Amino acid sequence: MRPKLLIGTNNPGKLAEYRTLLRGIPFDIVNPRDIGITADIKETGKTFTENACLKATTLAKQTGLLTLADDSGIEVDALGGEPGVMSARYAGENATDSDRVKFLLNKMRNVPWEKRTARFRAVIAVATPEGRTYLAAGECQGYVASEPRGDNGFGYDPVFFVPELGKTMAELPPAEKHRLSHRGRAAVTAREILLCLAGG
């Protein structure tokens, strides 16, 4: 029987990405809901790293399972780095992805194209029940588009324009998105960490 790896999210879009990004690792992937945990851990950290570690270490202690959790978001230069760690709560606690995109675009409505630079950032924490924590990080540079485009992905993907491809993140096929994205880049290192832990 293979050991379990808990992915610390109940977000279906994020969970689906991790199932793809970590395909082939010697663990059975479960999420909190699979094992009866429905309450979300409050992201009280001031950085992506703090929030990722908080979620991973809390769940690892609570469940006794090796746990992977991340915190990620979009940083917009014209907004002084907002929404950053507040990306998921930028338009309010119960906002939908569509609400958040509209809220961001409204704030950016008078910003010219050359000043719409932004980046997606992700930090992944892998925590053991014994208290060890390992980190991986990734980022992707782009621009905030003037309107949503594309049906793939989730979150701010429809308005995150990748200039070298001339498409938003939501217009990319999944394999191309995973190669370029902040989470995909962080997951390369996270996969190596998990393989080392499986072998050790």
Buried (B, 14 or more C-beta within 10 A) or exposed (E): EEEBBBBBBBBEEBBEBBEBBBEEBEBEBBBBEBEEBEEEBEBEBEEBBBBBBBBBBBBBBBBEBBBBBBBBBBBBBBBEBBBBBEBBBBBEEEBEBEEBBBBBBEBBEEBEEEEBBBBBBBBBBBBBBEEEBBBBBBBBBBBBBBEBBBEBBBBBBBBBBBEEEEBBBBBBEBEBBBEBBBBBBBBEBBBEBBBEBBEE
